[in-house]
Amino acid sequence: MNMERPGKAIKMKHAVTQIKNKNNLNARFGFTLKKGGTHTARTMMLDELTKLLSYVQKTKPAKEAYLKAILEDNCLGKRSGKTRSLSVRHLVALYALAPDITMFKALLYFRNRDKKSRPLLALLSTIARDSIFRSSIPFVFSFSEGQIISREALEKHIDNIEPDRFNKTTLKSTAQNINSTWTQSGHLTGRVKKIRSIPQPTAGAVSYALFLSYLTGERCESLFTKKYTKSLGCSFEKAIELAQEASRKELMNLKLLPGRRATTGRLYESLTNILELKDFRFSLWQVFLPCMLYDLTDTFPDWLSAQRYAKSYFQKPHLLPTPLPKYLEYIVQEFKKFLEDRNVTENSVVVIKGVGSLK
């Protein structure tokens, strides 16, 4: 009888628990990882979102206020109850419309403070919550400015990712909806013939992209180079420039160190309070700090083997207390040399590894 070892079973259970915890955290923040998405039926619904958020002007509206505005007040001007219900379903899927969802709170925060960023803010939320649309990012960004992106090529891309999942009619409408969303965000131009263009990212959009990247676990320089910031279509340098602009507008705080482009940053405490982010802080520290590793793990055997009576110490460990003070001097000197060789300054970050080997 073939039975799993208890240790392996425990590790597997721990891994499953970690995945569940991460998924729960992602859900609380607002990320959606499940397959499919609104784009099989609609675009990112920028016009509807704009009308809804303009209609509901309460300081802290509950989710029910948004639903009432659509279903009862018909703020979107839909012809029937069924189309209103569908609008609710799609808008909730794309944006959550729930003040207790971190991502939606942040969307409102940046949207109210940077009006020019609104199309890109909607795009970023769509990327976070619609997997079928998210899968089109590498496809769209494989085209250079001015190149034509055909619907048929996008259909083929979708079908390669989800083989035989959609029939021809759904595949066509999905491709059209995805192209329309990229057009609304400024990544494409043209009504019928879609041409790759470069959007105009804003300080608010970059701030929101950095925020979403932080929530997904990105830190340091990768905040500026991964999916959300990269999807804005701006270079690394442009993202830094816009982050600095966001700092001047008090959307976030980006500090500069002498002689360096940009380093630490964190969202203002006011934003933390508004979003009630009690479990974490939006911290971009060490974005550009030079980070160096000093490993202590092998320092003791290296030092001991260089001693005159090394062989005796290996054979008779009880004699080691006598030369041990010299080992401390050795570590100090080696660490000083490490710092000097790498021109370490007060603005550098040094990570010390292997401290446990000193016990």
C-alpha positions in Angstrom: 0.0 0.0 0.0 1.5 3.3 -1.1 0.9 6.0 1.6 2.1 9.6 1.6 4.6 10.5 4.3 3.0 12.7 7.1 5.6 15.5 6.5 4.7 15.7 2.8 1.0 15.8 3.6 1.6 18.6 6.1 3.6 20.6 3.6 0.9 20.2 1.0 -1.8 21.3 3.4 0.3 24.3 4.3 0.7 25.2 0.7 -3.0 24.9 0.0 -3.7 27.1 3.1 -1.3 29.7 1.8 -3.0 29.8 -1.6 -6.4 30.1 0.0 -5.2 33.0 2.2 -3.7 34.8 -0.8 -6.8 34.3 -2.8 -8.9 35.7 0.1 -6.5 38.7 0.4 -6.7 39.3 -3.4 -10.5 39.1 -3.2 -10.6 41.6 -0.3 -8.4 44.0 -2.3 -10.6 43.5 -5.4 -8.5 41.3 -7.8 -10.3 38.6 -9.7 -8.4 35.6 -11.0 -11.2 33.4 -12.3 -11.5 32.7 -16.0 -13.7 34.6 -18.3 -14.8 38.2 -17.9 -17.1 41.0 -18.9 -15.5 41.4 -22.3 -17.3 38.4 -23.7 -20.4 40.7 -23.6 -19.3 44.3 -23.1 -16.4 46.7 -23.1 -15.0 48.3 -20.0 -18.1 50.5 -20.0 -16.3 53.8 -19.5 -19.4 55.9 -20.4 -21.6 54.0 -18.0 -19.1 54.2 -15.2 -18.7 58.0 -15.7 -22.5 58.5 -15.6 -22.9 56.4 -12.5 -20.2 58.0 -10.5 -21.4 61.5 -11.6 -24.9 60.6 -10.5 -23.9 59.1 -7.1 -22.3 62.1 -5.3 -22.5 61.0 -1.7 -19.3 61.3 0.4 -19.2 57.6 1.4 -21.9 55.9 -0.7 -22.7 52.2 0.1 -22.8 49.7 -2.7 -26.6 49.8 -2.5 -26.5 53.4 -3.6 -24.9 52.5 -6.9 -27.3 49.6 -7.4 -30.3 51.8 -6.7 -29.1 54.5 -9.1 -28.9 52.0 -11.9 -31.9 49.7 -11.1 -34.5 52.2 -9.7 -33.4 55.7 -10.8 -32.2 54.4 -14.2 -29.3 56.9 -14.2 -27.8 55.1 -17.2 -30.9 55.5 -19.3 -31.5 51.9 -20.1 -34.7 50.8 -21.9 -35.7 47.8 -19.7 -35.3 46.3 -16.3 -33.3 43.4 -17.9 -30.7 45.8 -19.4 -30.4 47.6 -16.1 -29.7 44.3 -14.3 -27.1 43.4 -16.9 -25.5 46.7 -16.5 -25.3 46.2 -12.7 -23.8 42.7 -13.2 -21.1 43.9 -15.7 -20.2 47.1 -13.7 -19.8 45.2 -10.5 -17.7 42.6 -12.3 -15.4 45.3 -13.7 -15.2 47.7 -10.7 -16.8 46.1 -7.7 -18.7 49.3 -6.8 -18.2 48.4 -3.2 -16.5 51.0 -0.8 -15.2 48.1 1.3 -13.1 46.9 -1.6 -9.7 48.5 -1.5 -9.2 48.7 -5.3 -12.5 50.6 -5.8 -11.7 53.0 -2.9 -8.4 53.8 -4.6 -10.1 54.2 -8.0 -12.4 56.8 -6.6 -9.6 58.6 -4.8 -7.4 59.0 -7.8 -10.4 59.6 -10.2 -11.6 62.5 -8.1 -8.1 64.1 -8.0 -7.0 63.6 -11.6 -9.8 63.8 -14.1 -7.5 63.3 -17.1 -6.5 59.9 -15.7 -10.1 58.4 -15.8 -9.9 56.3 -18.9 -6.6 54.7 -17.8 -7.9 54.3 -14.2 -10.8 52.3 -15.7 -8.4 50.3 -17.8 -6.2 49.4 -14.8 -9.3 48.2 -12.8 -10.4 46.2 -15.8 -7.0 44.5 -16.1 -7.2 43.6 -12.4 -10.7 42.1 -12.6 -11.2 40.7 -16.1 -8.9 37.8 -17.0 -10.0 37.5 -20.7 -9.1 41.1 -21.2 -5.9 40.8 -19.2 -4.7 38.0 -21.5 -4.7 40.5 -24.4 -2.0 42.7 -22.9 1.0 40.9 -24.5 -0.8 40.7 -27.8 -1.5 44.5 -28.0 1.9 45.4 -26.8 3.6 43.2 -29.4 2.5 45.8 -32.0 4.5 49.0 -32.6 2.9 52.4 -33.0 1.2 52.8 -36.3 0.7 49.1 -36.9 -2.7 47.7 -37.7 -4.3 45.3 -35.3 -6.9 43.2 -37.0 -9.9 41.7 -35.2 -9.1 38.3 -36.7 -5.5 38.3 -35.3 -6.9 39.0 -31.8 -9.5 36.3 -32.3 -6.7 33.8 -33.0 -4.8 35.0 -29.9 -7.8 34.4 -27.7 -8.5 31.0 -29.2 -4.9 30.0 -28.6 -5.2 30.9 -25.0 -8.6 29.3 -24.5 -8.7 26.6 -27.2 -12.3 25.9 -28.5 -13.8 27.6 -25.5 -15.8 30.2 -27.6 -17.8 29.7 -30.7 -17.2 32.0 -33.7 -19.8 34.5 -32.8 -18.6 34.9 -29.2 -15.0 35.0 -30.3 -15.8 37.8 -32.7 -17.7 39.9 -30.2 -15.1 39.4 -27.5 -12.3 40.6 -29.8 -14.4 43.6 -30.8 -15.1 44.5 -27.1 -11.4 44.1 -26.2 -10.4 46.3 -29.1 -13.0 48.9 -28.1 -11.6 49.0 -24.6 -8.1 49.5 -25.8 -9.4 52.3 -28.0 -11.2 54.0 -25.1 -7.9 53.9 -23.1 -5.9 55.5 -26.0 -3.9 52.4 -26.9 -5.7 52.0 -30.3 -7.2 54.5 -32.7 -9.8 54.1 -35.5 -13.4 52.8 -35.5 -13.1 49.9 -37.9 -9.4 49.7 -38.7 -7.6 49.6 -35.3 -4.2 51.2 -35.3 -1.7 50.9 -32.5 -1.2 54.2 -30.7 0.6 55.5 -27.6 -1.7 56.6 -24.7 -1.1 59.6 -22.6 -0.4 58.4 -19.1 -1.0 60.7 -16.2 0.2 61.2 -12.7 -3.0 59.8 -11.3 -2.9 56.7 -13.5 0.8 56.0 -12.6 -0.1 56.4 -8.9 -3.0 53.9 -9.2 -0.8 51.5 -11.2 1.9 51.6 -8.5 -0.8 51.1 -5.8 -2.2 48.0 -7.6 1.4 46.6 -8.1 2.0 47.0 -4.4 -1.1 45.1 -3.5 0.0 42.2 -5.7 3.3 42.0 -3.9 5.7 44.0 -6.1 8.3 46.0 -4.4 11.3 48.3 -5.3 12.1 48.8 -8.9 9.6 46.2 -10.1 6.8 48.5 -9.1 7.7 50.5 -12.2 8.2 47.7 -14.6 5.5 45.1 -14.1 2.0 44.6 -15.5 0.1 47.5 -14.3 2.6 50.3 -14.8 3.8 48.8 -18.0 0.2 48.6 -19.4 0.1 52.4 -19.3 2.5 52.4 -22.3 5.1 54.6 -20.7 8.8 54.0 -20.3 10.5 53.4 -17.0 11.9 56.9 -17.0 8.4 58.4 -17.9 6.8 56.5 -15.0 9.4 58.0 -12.6 8.7 61.4 -14.0 5.0 61.0 -13.6 5.5 59.6 -10.1 7.4 62.8 -9.3 4.5 64.8 -10.7 2.1 62.8 -8.5 4.3 63.7 -5.5 4.0 67.4 -6.4 0.3 67.1 -6.6 0.2 65.3 -3.3 -1.2 62.1 -4.7 1.8 60.3 -3.3 5.1 61.2 -1.7 8.3 60.5 -3.7 11.5 61.5 -2.0 14.8 62.1 -3.8 18.2 61.3 -2.5 21.2 63.5 -3.5 22.8 62.3 -6.7 20.0 59.7 -7.5 16.9 59.9 -9.7 14.3 58.7 -7.2 14.2 56.5 -4.1 11.7 56.1 -1.4 8.1 56.8 -1.6 4.9 56.1 0.3 1.3 57.2 -0.1 0.4 60.1 2.1 -1.0 59.3 5.5 -4.2 61.1 4.4 -4.7 58.5 1.7 -4.0 55.7 4.2 -6.7 57.2 6.4 -9.2 57.7 3.6 -8.8 54.1 2.4 -8.6 52.8 6.0 -5.7 50.6 5.1 -5.0 49.3 8.6 -3.3 46.1 7.6 -0.6 47.6 5.4 0.9 50.8 4.1 1.6 51.7 0.5 5.4 51.9 0.9 7.8 52.2 -2.0 10.9 52.3 0.1 14.1 51.1 -1.5 12.9 51.6 -5.1 16.3 52.7 -6.2 18.4 52.1 -3.2 21.5 50.1 -4.1 21.0 46.8 -2.2 24.0 44.6 -1.4 24.3 41.2 0.3 26.9 40.3 2.9 26.9 36.6 3.7 28.2 35.5 7.1 27.5 31.8 6.5 31.1 30.7 5.6 33.0 33.3 7.6 33.7 31.0 10.6 35.1 28.0 8.7 37.1 30.5 6.5 38.5 32.1 9.5 39.2 28.9 11.4 40.9 27.2 8.5 43.3 30.1 8.3 44.4 29.8 12.0 47.8 28.4 12.8 46.4 25.6 14.9 43.3 25.0 12.8 43.7 21.2 12.7 43.9 21.1 16.5 40.7 23.1 16.8 38.8 20.8 14.5 40.0 17.8 16.4 39.4 19.4 19.9 36.5 21.8 19.6 36.6 22.5 23.4 39.7 24.6 22.7 37.7 27.1 20.6 36.7 29.5 23.3 40.3 30.8 23.5 40.6 32.1 19.9 36.9 33.1 19.5 37.4 36.9 20.3 39.7 37.0 17.3 36.9 35.7 15.2 34.7 38.7 16.1 37.6 41.0 15.1 37.9 39.1 11.9 34.1 39.6 11.1 34.4 43.3 11.8 37.4 43.8 9.6 35.9 41.8 6.7 32.6 43.7 6.9 34.4 47.1 6.9 36.4 45.9 3.8 33.1 44.9 2.2 31.6 48.3 2.7 34.7 50.1 1.5 35.1 48.0 -1.6 31.5 48.8 -2.7 31.5 52.5 -1.8 28.6 52.0 0.6 27.0 55.2 1.8 24.3 56.1 4.3 21.8 55.8 1.4 22.7 52.2 0.7 20.9 49.1 1.9 23.0 46.2 3.1 21.4 42.8 3.7 23.2 40.5 6.2 22.6 36.9 5.5 23.6 33.8 7.6 23.4 35.4 11.0 22.0 32.1 12.3 25.3 30.4 11.5 26.9 32.4 14.4 25.0 30.5 17.0 
